[in-house]
Amino acid sequence: MKVLVPVKRVLDYNIKARPKADGSGVELTGLKMSMNPFDEIAMEAAIRLKESGQATEIIAVSCGALTCQDTLRTALALGADRAVLVETEVELQPLAVAKLLKALVIREQPGLVICGKQAIDDDSNQTGQMLAALLGWAQATFASRIELGEGSASITREIDGGLETLSIRLPAVITTDLRLNEPRYATLPNIMKAKKKPLESVTPDTLEVDVRPRLTLIKVSEPPARQGGIKVKDVAQLLDKLKNEAKVI
């Protein structure tokens, strides 16, 4: 069974994101970029399925500028067998990415798509769900445990009241949560081997997908600075401040 794993190039999670001076977006110039942490978890899940003999091939996919090749090389060093870059300079939104992935799924015919539940740059948490809807496949989101059976999968996910276990038919789309696993580090020998693994480049036009943005980004700004707290002497003063100053009641 083939497993397709989308991976996104994002600002490294150790770096504090700051808006550009003109508010047109997040400043990325000269800053370290890396693979989205949730996608690292998805890649680790796919690798473990292959190591257990339940998957035969892992295909890493990234959508974006040519620099996304770095992220794909990381995926190849971790254990992906080959990679596909959908190269475009257009700012991709979740629906466009889902459509691109649908085209690749139709071409590659994987039995499973495993992706991170969200990207840490936009926190949209939409692509996996949209892809499942476009394909008409079963989906299981926020997976903290994955067990494959004969033509089916058992997915455990955390909910407010505890744990929920779902049984879904394959093919399916699964999105991963933080507690699913701990991603491995790429070793130096595997990094060297990754340079020889195939990395294909296609365009949205090749896949016949329209990726023009449907949403317009108006402004990016930092949240307002938090003000210091104060002590109140009694409940009456607390209620007065909540009503007249904070205006929350």
N, C-alpha and C positions, 0 to 999 in steps of 0.2 A: 504494500500500500504506500502510495506517495503521500507525503505530508508537506503542505505549503505553509510557510511562515512569513508573514509580512513583517518587515523591520523598518523603523523610522529613525532618521538622523535628527537628533535634538540637542539643545544646549545641555552640556553635562550637568547632572543633578547636583554636583558639588558647588556650582557657580550660581550666584544670586542673579536672577534675571532683572534687567533694568530697561525701562523704555528708552527709545531714541529721543533725542532732544526735541524733535518736531512732533512726537507722539504718534508717528506713523507705524510703529511696530516695536519689536523687542531688539535691542542692540546685540548683534552677533559678531561684529567685526573683531577679529583677532582673538576670539574666545574659543575655548575647547568644546568640541562637539563629540557626541558619543551616541551609542545605540540606546534607544528608549528602554529604561529599566524593565518595564512590563514585557517588552518584546524579547529581552534577554531571557526572561522566565519562560516565554513561549518557545524560544529556541531550545532551551534546556529540556523542556517537556518533550519536544520532538526528538531530540538526541537520545533521551532515555527510552523512548518508544523504539527507536532504531536499535539501540543496544540490547533491548529485550527481544528483538526479532519480530516485533509487531509492525514495524515500518521498514520499507525497503529503500526509500530515497527521500531526502529532505531538500526542498527547493526554497531558498531565501529570496524574497522579493522586496524591493524598495522603490519608492516613487518620488522623484524630485530631480534636483540638479545633479550634474556629473559628480559632484563631491560626495554624493551618497554611495559611490563605489567604496569609499573607506568603510562605511558601515557594513556593506555586503562582504567585504574582505574579512571583517571581524567575524561575521556569521559563518563564513567558510572556514575560518580558523577554529571556530568553536566546534564545528562538526557538520555543517551543511554540505551537501554534495555538489550543488551548483547554485548559481544565483542569476537573477534577472533584474535589470534596472530599467524602469520605465522613466526615461529621461525627458524632463520638461522643466522650463524655467517659470511656468505658471504656478502661482501660489495655490496649492491643492487643498481643497476642502473635503470633509469626510465622504460626501456623496460621490465626488469625483474619484477618490481613492477606491471606494467600494466598487464603482463601475470598472475601473482599471483591473482590480483584482478579479472581478467576475469574468472579464475577458480572458485573463490568464488561467483561471480555474477551468474554463471551457476548453482552453487549448491544452492544458497540462493534465486534466482529469485526475486530480488528487482525491484520495478518499477522506481526507481530513484537512481542515484549515485551522491552525492554532495561531491566535494573535493576542497581543497584550490588550487588556481591557480598555486602556486609554493611553494617550501620549501625554507626557508631562509638560509639553509646551502649550497645548491648547485645551487639554482636559475634556475633549469633546465626548469621549465614550460613546461613539456612534458607529464607527466603521464596521466593526464585527457584526453588529445587529443589521445594519443596512446590507452588508454582503449576503448574509443568510436570507434576508427577505428577497433580494434580487435573484438569488439562485433557487429559492424555494426549498432550502435545506433546513434541517433541524438546527437549533442553536442552543448552547448552554453558556451562560455568561458568569464571570467571576469565579472560575473553577479553582478550588483549593485542593482537588484530588481528581485524577483521571484514571479510569480503568477501562481498557478496551476488551470487548467480547467478540463473539461471532456476528459481525454485521451490526454491532451496537456498541454503545459506550455508556458507562456509568459515571456520572459527574457529581461530585460533592461540592456544594457551595455554601458559604457562610451567609446567614440571614440574621435579622434582628433577634429572632427567638432561638437561634442555635444553628444547626446544620440541616441542609436540605439536600437530598440525593435525587438526581434525575436520571432516567434511562432514556437515551435518544438513539435513533437509528442513524447509521452512517449511509452516505456522506453527511458531514455536519461541520458547523463552525463553532469553535470553542474559544472563549476569551479567558485569559488567565489573570488570577489575582496574586497578590504578593506571597501568600502562604503556600503556594503550590510547590515551590522548590527553591533551592539556592543555586543560582547560575554558577557554572564553573568558569575558571580563567583560561584563556587561550595560551597554550604552551608555545615556546619558541619553535620547536619542530613543526607544529601544526600551522603556525603563522607562515613559515616558509613554504609548507605544502599548499597553503591557500593560494599562493601566487600562481600556482599551476592549475588550479581548479577553474572550470569554465564560468565565465561571467558574461552573460548576453545582455545587449542593450537594445531596447525597442523604444518606440515613441507612442504617445496616445493616438496619433494618426494611424500608425501601423495597426493598432488594436481597434481602430474605428470608435474611439471614445471621445466625447466632447467634455473637456475638463474646464471650461470657462467658469469662473467663480459665480456663484449665485448669491453670495452674501458680500456685503461691503464693510470693511473694517473702518470704523469712524475714528477711533482714538484709543491709544494705549497709555495708561497712566498708572503711577504707583498708588496703592491704597492710602488713604489719609493716615497721618501719624496718630497713634493712640495717645490719648490724654491720660495723665496720671489719675489714679483713683483718690477718693476722699472718704473719710469716716463720717458717718452720721450718728447722732446721739440716740435716735429712737426711730420707730417705725413710721411715725407721722412725718418726720423730716425726710425719710427715704421715699415715701409715697409722694411727697410734695416735689422732690427733685425729679422723680421718674415722670411725673405728670407735667411739670412746668418747664424743666430744663431739658431732660432727655426726650420728652414728648412721646413716650412709648406706651402710656396708658391714658 
